[in-house]
Amino acid sequence: MAALLLSAVPAHASSLGDAIGADYPYLDALFRHLHANPELSMQESKTSDRLAKELGQLGYSVTRNIGKTGLVGTLRNGDGPVLLIRADMDALPVQEKTGLPYASKQRQVDLEGEDVPVMHACGHDMHVTTLVGVARRMVALKDQWRGTLLLLGQPAEEAQGGARAMVADDLYGRVGRPDHALALHVIPKYPAGKIAFSDGMMYSSVDTVRIHVHTVGTHGASPHLGNDPVIIGSQIVLALQNIVTREVSPIVPALITVGAFHAGSASNVISDGARLDVTVRANDEVTRALLLKSIERVALNTARAAGVPEKLLPEVVIRSDGAPTTTNDAALAQRVRTAIRAGMGDDAFVQWRQTDMGAEDFPDLVGVTPPIPSVYFEVGGTSPQRLASGDWADSHSPLFMIEPEPSIKAGVEAMTLAALDLLKKDQRSSARGHPFRAGCHGSLSVRVPALMTGTASAADSGYSLRRYANNAVRSSGCG
């Protein structure tokens, strides 16, 4: 079956790039299908089905339902190292406005019961397509490598928590622990098909905080008889920015963004509560802990200053699925770069640069004990002409679109070159007692920051609740 499916690729293809080019019409059709049929986090059932079908018909042994919709396709090719390659599958609640002929018109009911539009506004359709392209190349090139290849389709990267859910569902006990792990992301700020990555940090940490402001409600004409949560919430929003500008060094990256503020239901009613949803980003764990601790202090003491009774002080909820920084293993990054350069040339690369504080949950796949050495690289997605004109949109925009052909071809080629190097015939697994040979998986654990412990409540739907002590120091941090 696998030979039949790959028969469209000419046997005389003179290079890996030529073979991928010949295979591209198949991949293009898959990409358009995925783009037109996106699915929200933890609801990627059809996407998972399609990826399982693609891998299964190539001869991969597919393990399904890991962390709900996650899956792994395993291809064993003799004794040797074990390599994991990950692609995230989920889309975003965004109404697509690209005007593409294969634009999404899909809607789904999200996990909170709301009917929302759905769009692949972050390129995960490209990631899955690239994974399939790599799967096809590695089958065709089985005579050039030895070992075990694990191709992983991950749910819920956008909502965070998908990687952690797979690990918690005994991912590595079920498919084996890899010696190395790779992942990629299509990035609109780089020219389509160009590769970029660093030898260290790639993405910031991310945490989501929900602040419940509790007050005494009253008539809109009698504000003196209660506490106004809109005023208190607004003061908290402004005070949170002082954490970044006055508590963190001006040369250290840090970010606190209040993305949602919900309060009230009528113009003449001062409600008894408000809710703030906050994203928190940092480039190191010390700053990350400082930001989270300071958010607690500011919320509690801003309410105190407004006269809110102690029993009604704000409730601060830190979601349990935050992720640390995505950081490449330096030695592995240099090896991967060398392999890609040998196959694609120096011109394949552009200089990596951090221009925002985007984040990833890939660290939750590799941040087990002991950690799995990993590399995460980026593939440019926008034509040079559009970049020069400024006529392009960033990820998560309803106008986000990539140039699929150069992006997918480069992604498949770069990832395949890296895989072939890491699975060279003359290597053996560095993991003593590897599960595929010794039948022993060992023990794994995921590192969860201490600030994120607590018990979840149904009302917070996926949030890990931490109710903070009411005897915190004043909002300014002074004694």
RONU-122631 format. One record per residue: x, y, z of N, C-alpha, C in turn; residue in three letters. Coordinates in pm, whole numbers, plus 50000, padded with zeros to 5 digits. Layout:
<pts>
XYZXYZXYZala
...
</pts>
This chain:
<pts>
500834987950000500005000050000500865012650000met
501905012750088502755024650095503455027049962ala
503925016249900504605017749770503665023349666ala
502405018849667501415023749572501155038549593leu
501025042649719500725056549749501855065949710leu
503085060749714504225069149682504665067849537leu
503905060049460504325057349323504265069649234ser
503525079849278503425092049197504725099849196ala
505625096849292506905103749297507885096349208val
508465102749108509365095949016510545089549087pro
510845077149052511975070249114513285077049080ala
513345084448969514585090648926514775104648982his
513905108749076514045122049134515485123949181ala
516145134749137517575136249156517955141049293ser
517035145849372517355150849505516125150249592ser
516355152449721515225152849813514255163849774leu
514795175449737513935186549695513095183149574gly
513685175949478512925171849360511795162349398asp
512085152949488511065143349530509915150349601ala
510245159949684509195167449755508395175649655ile
509065181549557508345189049454507375180349377gly
507815168249344506935159149272505755154749358ala
505955154449488504915150149582503985161649620asp
504345173849584503615185449636502135185849599tyr
501715182149479500275182549451499435174749553pro
499965163449598499265155649702499185163749832tyr
500305169749870500345177449994499495190049984leu
499465196349867498655208349849497165205249868asp
496725194149815495315190349832495005187749979ala
495935181450048495745178950191495695192050269leu
496615201250238496625214250306495315221750286phe
494825222250165493575229250139492405222950213arg
492395209750220491345202850296491415206650444his
492605206150502492755209350643492405223950671leu
492835232850581492545247050603491035249850600his
490335243150513488895245250500488095238350609ala
488735229550686488015221750786488725222050921asn
488905233950977489615235151105488745230651222pro
489405227151332488685222951453489345229051576glu
488525232251675489005238651797489785228951885leu
490485234651984491285226852077490475216152147ser
491045204352153490445192452215489175187752143met
488935193152023487825188551941488315184951800gln
489575181351788490195179051657489935164851607glu
488735159951621488425145851590488635142651443ser
488105150851353488235148151209489665150051161lys
490335160151218491745162251183492575150351228thr
492315145551348493015133951401492735121551315ser
491485120051276491125108751188491895109251057asp
491965121150998492645122350869494135119650882arg
494755125050989496175122651008496435107851034leu
495595101451114495745087151140495635079151010ala
494705082950923494535076150795495775077750708lys
496295090150702497485092750619498665084350668glu
498875083850798500005076450851499795061450840leu
498565056950868498275042750863498465036750725gly
498045044050622498155038450488499585038750435gln
500475045750506501895045550472502635034350544leu
501975027550634502605016650708502995019750850gly
502655031650898502915035151037501905028151126tyr
502355023651242501465018351345500935030151425ser
499635032151425499045044351482498405041451617val
498815048951718498225048251852497325060451869thr
496045058251895495055069051898494675072752042arg
493935083952051493285088152175494255089852291asn
495385096252263496335099652369496065114252408ile
495655116552531495275130252569494085134952490gly
493105126452473491845128352402492005126152252lys
492375136352174492435134652029493855132851976thr
494845132252063496215130852019496505117051964gly
497545116151881497935103351823499415103251792leu
499945091151775501335089351735501395078351630val
502065081351519502365071251419503795066451437gly
503985053551450505305047751477505785039851356thr
507015042651313507645035251204508975029951255leu
509045016751272510275010351318511075005751197arg
512355008851201513225005651088514555000451140asn
514484989751220515684983851275516134990651402gly
517284985851453517844991151577518465004851553asp
518305013651650518875026951635518165036951723gly
518465049851706517855060151790516355061151767pro
515705068351858514265070851848514065085951838val
513365090351735513135104551710511655107351708leu
511245117751780509855122351779509765135451702leu
508775136451613508475148951542507035152451570ile
506795164451616505455168551660504835178951568arg
503535177551545502745187751477501475190151558ala
501145202751583499905205951653498775207051552asp
497555203451595496445201551502495325211751514met
495245219151623494045226951651494035240651583asp
492845246451577492625259551514492095269351618ala
491695281151571491305292151660489865296551637leu
489225302251740487875307851723487925321551655pro
488235321451527488405333751448487575332351320val
486925343251279486185343451153487135346951039gln
487375337550949488335339750842487845350450744glu
488765359550707488445370350613489505371550503lys
490145360350471491215360750372490705361350229thr
489495356550204488975355750069489575344549987gly
490325335550049490905324249977489805315049926leu
490015308549812488995299449761488745287549853pro
489715284449938489545273350033489425278550177tyr
488955290950191488785296950324487795288950407ala
488025288950537487135281750628485795288850642ser
484745281050642483405285950673482835278250793lys
483715271350863483295262450971482945270051099gln
482055264051174481715268651308481695256451400arg
481975258651528481905248151627481395253851758gln
480845245151840480505248851977481735246152062val
482255256552125483495254752202483205247952336asp
484245245952414484115238552539483335246052645leu
483075258852623482245266552716480835268252663glu
480505261152552479145260952502478795271852404gly
479765279652359479485290552266479725286052122glu
478825289852032478975287051890479875297651829asp
481015293451775482015303051728482535299051589val
482995308851512483675305451385485025299251415pro
485555291751319486835284851340487725287051218val
488995289851246489955292551138491345287551176met
492055282251079493485279451098494235292551080his
494245300551187494885313651183496285313451243ala
496815301551266498165300551320499015290151247cys
498515285151136499345276751051499425262151089gly
498555257451179498645243451217498245234051103his
497505239251007497225231250887498515228550810asp
499385238450805500705236450743501525226450822met
501445227050955502235218051038501835203451014his
500535200751011500065187050989500425182450848val
500245191150751500615187650613502105184450603thr
502925192450668504375190050667504705176750732thr
504025173650843504255160750910503965149150815leu
502875150250740502545139750644503595139150534val
504065150950488505125151050388506385144150436gly
506755146750562507925140050621507665125150632val
506475121350673506125107150684506325100050550ala
505905106450443506025100450309507485099450266arg
508265109850295509685109350257510435098650336arg
510155097550464510905088050546510585073550509met
509385071050462509065057750409509855055250281val
509865065050193510565063550066512075062150084ala
512605067350195514055067450218514475057750328leu
513715047250350514005038150460515385031750450lys
515935031050332517255025050318518365034350364asp
518005046950400519015056750439519045059450590gln
518235052550666518225055150811517865042350887trp
518175042551016517825031651105517335037251237arg
516375030651296515855035051425514335034951425gly
513765043151509512305044051522511875058551510thr
510885060851427510345074251404508955075051466leu
508755084951552507465087551616506925100751562leu
505815100351490505195112451436503945115351518leu
503945126751586502935129751688502015140951642leu
500705138351645499705148751624499155153051758gly
499385165751791499035170651925497785179351925gln
496865177052018495725185952033496075198352116pro
495215208352108495145219252207496445226352236ala
497185230152132498305239152156497795253352180glu
496775257352104496255270952117495675273552255glu
494925264052306494345265652439495345262252547ala
496515257452508497535252252599496975239752669gln
497845230952708497415219152782497415206352702gly
497475207152567497425195052487498635186152506gly
499825192252508501055184552528501045178152666ala
500685185852765500655180552902499635169252914arg
498505170652845497485160252851498005147152791ala
498775148052684499315136052622500335129252714met
501215137152776502185131452868501475125052987val
500455131953040499715126553154498965113853119ala
498645112152991497945100052945498935089152905asp
500125089352967501135078952950501645078252806asp
501855089752746502365090252609503595081452590leu
504615083752674505885076852652505855062352700tyr
504955059252789504755045352825504095037452714gly
503295044352632502545037652525503325036652395arg
504155046352365504865046052236506375045752249val
506895047052370508335047252390508885061352402gly
509965062552476510585075652500511595078652389arg
511505090352326512465093852220513795098652276pro
514835097152193516145102752227516205117752195asp
515455121852093515405135852052513985139152007his
513655152052007512335156451960512495169151876ala
511695170051770511725181551680510315186851659leu
510225199851630508945205951594509245218351512ala
508225223151440508385235451362507125243851369leu
507265256351326506125265551318506305274451196his
505235276151118505275285651008505095299651066val
505915309151020505965322651078505815332950966ile
504825341850973504585351250862505615362350849pro
506415364950951507345376350944508585373350861lys
508795360750823509945356750743509515353450601tyr
510425354750503510095351050365509725336250356pro
508765333350272508265319650259509385310050225ala
509475299250300510455288850274511785290650343gly
512005301750411513265303950481513195298150623lys
514325293150672514405286450801515075295750902ile
514555295851026515155304151131515005297151265ala
516075297051342516005292451481517285296051554phe
517225295551685518365299151768518935286551833ser
520075288351899520675277451975520165277152118asp
519255286052152518735286652288517245289452290gly
516845300252359515435303152375514775306852243met
513585301052221512795304052101511535311952135met
510865308052244509585314452279509505316952429tyr
508705326852465508525330552605507665320352679ser
507675321452811506725313752891505355320152880ser
504325312652915502965317852911502165312553029val
501415321453091500455317753195499185325853174asp
498065319853207496785326653199496215328053340thr
495855340353374495335343353508493925348953493val
493035344353578491685349853584491485356153721arg
491065368653722490825375953847489325378253862ile
488755372553966487345374753998487275386054101his
486685397254063486495408654153485115407354216val
485075405754349483815404454422483525417454497his
482295422354488481935434754555480505433754608thr
480055444754668478665446054710477915453654601val
476965447254537476215453654430475185463554482gly
474795472854397473835482954440473195489454317thr
472275498754341471625506354234472635515954172his
472525518054041473425527153974473325541454025gly
472195544654086472005558154141472485559154285ala
472935547954342473385547854483474745541054496ser
475755546054426477055539354430477685539054568pro
477285548454656477875549154789477445537554878his
476435529954833475955518754913476615505454877leu
477545505854785478225493454746479655496154704gly
480215486654630481565488054573481445485354423asn
481975494254343481815493054198482915484154139asp
482575472254090483595463254036484225468353907pro
483495476853832484065482353710485215491853744val
484995500353845486045509453888487235501553944ile
486955492054031488035484254094488775476053988ile
488025469753899488665462053793489535470753705gly
489055482753673489835491953590491115496153660ser
491025498553789492215502153865493225490553867gln
492725478353876493605466753872494305465953737ile
493535468053628494135467653493495315477253483val
495125489553530496195499553521497345496353615leu
497015491653735498075488753833498935476953790ala
498365467653716499155456253669500305460753580leu
500115471453506501195476153418502365481853496gln
502105486453619503205491253702504155479953741asn
503645467653744504515456353774505615455453668ile
505205456453541506155455253431507125467053428val
506605479053449507435491053432508235494853557thr
507805490053676508455494553798509015483253886arg
508675470953858509175459953940510115450653865glu
510085451353733510965443253650512015452353588val
513235447653579514295455553517513875460053378ser
514175472453341513765477453209514425470153092pro
515455462153118516085454753008515705439953010ile
514735436453095514265422553103512875421753041val
512665413052942511335411952880510295406852980pro
509145413352981508025409253065506755415253007ala
505655408053021504405412952963503215408253047leu
502305417553074501005414353135499955421253050ile
499075413452988498015418852905496665414152956thr
495775423652984494395420253017493615419652886val
493275407652845492635405852716491125405952721gly
490545404052840489085403952852488675409752987ala
487585417452985487055423853106485535422753097phe
484955414953186483515412553184482885417753314his
481855426153301481185431253420479825436953382ala
478885435453472477595442153458476675436453353gly
475395440653365474375436153270473365446953236ser
473395458153308472445468953282473075482253320ala
472635493053255473245506253276472955511953414ser
471865507853476471505513653605471745504153721asn
472585493953699472915484353805474435483853822val
474895485853944476295483253978476345468754023ile
476975460553943476945446153970477825442654090ser
477735430254130478505425854246479785418454206asp
480195419854081481425413054041481885416553902gly
483125413453874483725415153742484765404153725ala
485115401453599486115391153570487125396553471arg
488395394853504489485398953418490265386553375leu
490525385253245491335374353193492655380153144asp
493755374653194495065380653178496055370353121val
496865374553024497975366152979499275372053031thr
500175363453075501435367453139502575360653065val
503585368353024504695362952947506025367353009arg
507015358453001508365361453050509365353152973ala
510645357052983511715349552915512585341753011asn
512235341853139512975333753237512045330753353asp
512385320453429511505315753535511455325153655glu
512525332453682512515341953794511505353053768val
511555358753648510605369253612509185363853608thr
509025352053557507695345753551507085344853690arg
507855339953789507345338653926507035352253987ala
507895362153959507665375654010506365381453959leu
506105380053829504885385553771503645379253833leu
503645366153847502465359353901502225363254047leu
503285363954125503145367754265502655382154278lys
503165390954194502785405054202501355407454157ser
500865399654061499465400854021498545398254139ile
498875388254218498105385354340498075397454433glu
499235403054460499335414254553498545426254504arg
498685429654377497995441154321496475439354326val
495995427754289494545425354287493945426554426ala
494565419954523494025420054659494025433954719leu
495135440954703495265453554775494625465354704asn
494425464254573493605474354505492185473654556thr
491675461654577490335460054632490265465154776ala
491305462054853491335467054991491285482454993arg
492065488554905492105503154901490745509154866ala
489915501454793488585506154756487535503054862ala
487965497054973487045494255082486285481155071gly
486735472054986486085459054974486345451055103val
485315445255163485515437455286486475425755263pro
487175421655368488135410855359487515398055303glu
486265395455341485635382955296485275383155147lys
485365395055084485035396254942486245399854856leu
487435398454911488625401954832488705393654704leu
489355398954601489415391854472489965377754484pro
489485369654395489925355754383490805354954258glu
492025350254274492975349554164493165334954125val
492925332253998492965318553947494065317753842val
495045309053864496125306953767495865293753695ile
495665294453566495355282353492496515272653498arg
496195260053507497215249753532498025246153408ser
497635251053291498305246553169499285256853113asp
499815265453199500865274453154502085266553111gly
502955272953034504135266052981505375274553003ala
506525268053029507775275353042508285279852906pro
509435286152904510025290352778510345278152691thr
510235280052561510675269852465512145272552435thr
513005263252474514445265352464515095253552394thr
515805256352287516485245852211517725240752284asn
517985227852270519245222152315520345227152220asp
521345233852274522335240652190523085231152097ala
523555220152152524325210852069523465204651960ala
522225201151996521315195251897520935205551792leu
520735218051833520395228651736521505230351634ala
522745230051679523875231451587523935219651491gln
523645207751542523645195951455522545196751351arg
521345200751393520225202051300520515212651195val
521085223851237521415234451143522425229651039arg
523405222051085524415216850992523785207450890thr
522865198950937522205189550846521355196850743ala
520615207050787519775214550694520635222350595ile
521715228350644522595236050555523245227050450arg
523615214950490524245205750395523305202050282ala
521995201350312521045197450210520405208950134gly
520285220550200519535231650140520395243950112met
521615244150167522515255350143522355266650243gly
523325275750242523285287250334522095296350308asp
521665296950183520565305950148519235301750208asp
519175289650263517915284950321517575292250450ala
518545299250510518355304950643518185320150641phe
517425324950737517425339050774517725339950923val
518165351450967518535353251107517295352751196gln
517305343951294516195343451389516225355751479trp
515055360951510514965372151603513645371451678arg
513685375151804512465375751884511865389551871gln
510665390451817510005403251797508715404351878thr
508355393651949507175394052034507365383852145asp
506345381552224506455372052335505475360552317met
505465355352195504685343352168505185331652251gly
504315321752269504645310352355504145297352292ala
504585286352347504325272952296504175263352413glu
503435252152392503415242052496504285229952461asp
505095231052355506035220452321506935216652439phe
507345226352525508165222452641507515211952730pro
506185211452732505525201452815505685187352760asp
505975186052631506265172952574507675168152610leu
508605177452618510015173752635510535176752775val
509785184252855510245187752988509935177253092gly
510155164553056509975153453148511275151353223val
511325141253307512535138353384513105124853344thr
514305124353286515145135753247514595142253120pro
514955154853094514435161752976514875155052846pro
514055156452744514365151252611515005162552529ile
516235161052482516855171552399515965174452277pro
515755187152250514805190652144515245203152069ser
514685204451949514895216351866513575220251804val
513285233151809512085238951750512555249451650tyr
512155248151525512575258151426511375264151355phe
511625275351289510565282851221510775282551070glu
509645282950999509655283350853508875295750808val
509515304050729508835316050681507625312750596gly
506595321550604505345318550535504825329250442gly
505505340650426504985351750348505905354850230thr
505335357950116506145360949999506975373650024ser
508185374349968509005386449984508295399049937pro
507485397949833506775409649781505765415149885gln
505035406149948504065410550049504755415850173arg
505885409850209506635415050323507125429150295leu
507635431350173508155444550137507055455150135ala
505865451250093504765460850084504055463050217ser
504295454150313503585454850440502205448850435gly
501845442850322500515437050304500495422550352asp
500655420750482500605407350540500065408350682trp
499535397450730498925397150864499635386950951ala
499735390151078500385381251173499465369751212asp
500025360151281499245348851332498085353851418ser
497005346351417495785348751494494915359851435his
495325365351323494505375351255493515368351162ser
492315373951143491385368351044491905369350901pro
492965377450880493565379050747494835370650731leu
495185362650832496395354550825496335344650710phe
497375344550628497495334550522498965332550491met
499305320650447500685317750411500765314550262ile
501995314550209502255309350076502515294350095glu
501515285950070501655271950111502785264450043pro
502975266249912503945257649842505375259449893glu
505945271549892507325272549940507455269250088pro
506425272350166506485269650310506475254750339ser
505535247550277505415233250301506625225750246ile
507055229250126508235222550068509455224350158lys
509685236550204510845239050289510715231950423ala
509515231950479509305225150605509565210250595gly
509045204050489509255189650469510735186750448val
511395194750365512805192150334513685193950457glu
513495205050530514325207650647514115197050754ala
512865193450779512595183550883513095169750842met
512965166250714513455153250668514975152650677thr
515665163250639517125163550651517555161850796leu
516875168650887517195167251029516955152951076ala
515825147151035515495133551076516515123451022ala
516885124950897517865115750839519195116450911leu
519585128350954520845129851027520755123551166asp
519645125651234519505120451370519265105451373leu
518865099851259518635085451250519625078851155leu
520845083851152521865078051066522055063251095lys
522415055850994522555041351008523605037351112lys
524665045151124525785041051208525625045151354asp
524425049651393524185053851530523485042951607gln
523565044151738522765035851827522135044951930arg
521005040651986520295049052082521185052252200ser
521145064752242521895068952360521185065452488ser
519955060752477519175057552597519405042952634ala
520115040652744520385027052790519085020452832arg
518895007952792517665001152828516465006952759gly
516605010352632515495016652560514285007452555his
513045012752567511865004352578511654995052460pro
512084998952339511844990152226512754977852230phe
513844978452313514744967152321514654960152455arg
514484967752562514504961652693513124959852754ala
512124966452694510764965052744510514972452873gly
511374982352906511214989753031511125004552997cys
510025010753039509795024753005510355034353110his
510655029453229511125038453332510025047553381gly
510405057953455509405067153510509645081053454ser
508555088253432508615101653378507775110753464leu
508165123253474507345132853545507395145953473ser
506325153853486506255167053424506485177553529val
507315187553497507595198253591506485208553585arg
505785210653697504705220353704505105230953804val
505145243653768505545254153861504705253853987pro
505355256254102504665255554230503525265454240ala
503625276554169502585286854175501285282354113leu
501265270954046500085266853971499345255354035met
499595252654163498895241754228497545246454278thr
496665237054308495345240554358494335230554314gly
493095233354337492015224454297491115231554199thr
490645224454099489825230553995488375230954037ala
487685241454000486255242254023485545242053890ser
484305236953889483545236053764483355249853703ala
483185259853786482925273353734484095278653654ala
485305274053686486465279253616486895270753499asp
486225259353473486335251453350487755250653296ser
488585242253361489935240453312490945248953386gly
490485257053478491405265153556491765257953686tyr
493015259253728493435253653855493385264953956ser
492505263654055492175274754143493155275954258leu
493635287954276494405290754395493795302654464arg
493195300954581492575311854654493625317954744arg
493965330154718495105336254786494755341154927tyr
495735340755014495565344955153495225359855160ala
494425363355258493935377055269494855386155348asn
495955380655399496865389055476498105392855396asn
497935394455264499075398255178499535412455211ala
500745415955173501245429555195500545439355104val
500745451955127500055462255051500395461554904arg
499525467354817499665466254672501005471354622ser
501595481054687502865486554640504025477454667ser
503815467554753504905458454787505635463054912gly
505285474854968505915479655091505305472655211cys
506025472455322505625464755439504395469755508gly
</pts>
